[in-house]
C-alpha cells in the first residue's frame, strides 16, 4: 500500500485540520467537519478508542513512530500491528482532509 502516511515515513509529523472537531458524545467518539453540511452523515466519523487516542496525540510534533509507540504502551498490541493500524488511520485522515503533514500549507 502506498498511502500518504507511508510515503512520508516514520519521521513525518502531522497536524489536525482546525475545521474538524473531536467530541465525546455518550459512549461514542466522533470527528466532525465544521465547514461541511452537518446533515451529510458521510461527514461524521466515529472513532474507536485507539483512533480517538491517536487523534488526541496528533500535535504537529509526534511522528508515526511516536504514535505507534504510544499505542503500544497504552493498548494490548504488537509494535508491527500498531504501526500498520496507525499508518492506515493517518492515511484515512489525510484522505478526508482532517489531517495534514506538519509544515504543509
N, C-alpha and C positions, 0 to 999 in steps of 0.2 A: 504494500500500500504506500502511496506517495501522498501523504496528507500535508497540510500546511505546517503542522506541528513537527512531522518527521523531517521535512525539508529543512526546517530551522535548526534541528538538532537539539541536543540536551542543554545547550548553553544559552538558548534564547529565552528571554523573559517576556511576559505578556501583561497587558493591562486590560481591565474591564472597560467596555464602552459605557460612558455615563448615561446613554439612552436606554440602558437596561437596568431594571431594579430587581432586587432579590428579596423575596418575602416569605416568611413562615406563616402559613395560614392553617390553623388547626394542626393536623398531622402531616400536612403537605408542605413542601418547599417548592416555590415556583420562581421562575425567571420570566419577567415581563418586559417587553419593549414599551417604552413610554411614548414613542412617537408614531406607533402604528395604530390601526383601528383596533381598539380593545375588544370589539365584537368578533374579531378574527381569532378563533380558537387555535388555529395553527401557530399563532404567535405567542402562545402561552406554553412554557416549557416546565414540566415537572421534573425535579431533580431528586435522585436518591441521596442517601446520607453521604456517600463518598463524593458524588458530584457537588453537593452543597458545600462540603468541606473544601474541596478543591477551589470552588468559586470564591469562598471566603479567603483563601490563601493567595489568590492571584493579586499581586500588588505592584507589578512593574519591575520587581527585583528578583522574585523567585523564578527559577528556571524549571524546565520539565524535570530535570533530575531532582531539584529541590522538592517539587510537588510529589514526585514518586516517593522520595524518602519520607515525606510527611505521611503519605497514605500508608506506607509500610509500617511506620511507627504507630499509627492510630487504628489500623484495621488489620484483620487477620488475612493477609495476602502476601504472596511472594513478591520480591522486587521485580521479577520479569513480568508477572501478571499486572502488577500495579503500573509499571511503565507503559505497557501496551494499552491498558484501560485509560490512563491519563492522556496518552497520546491521541487516542480516538476521541475522547471528550474534548480536548483542546481543539482538535480539527473541526469537530461539530460546532463548537462555539465560534471559531473563525468563520465557518461557512454561514452561520446565521447573523454574523456581524456583531455578536456580543463581546467579542474579544479582538484585540489586535496586538501585533508584536510591539513591545516596548520600543519607543523611539520612532515608530511609524506614524505618519500623519493620520 
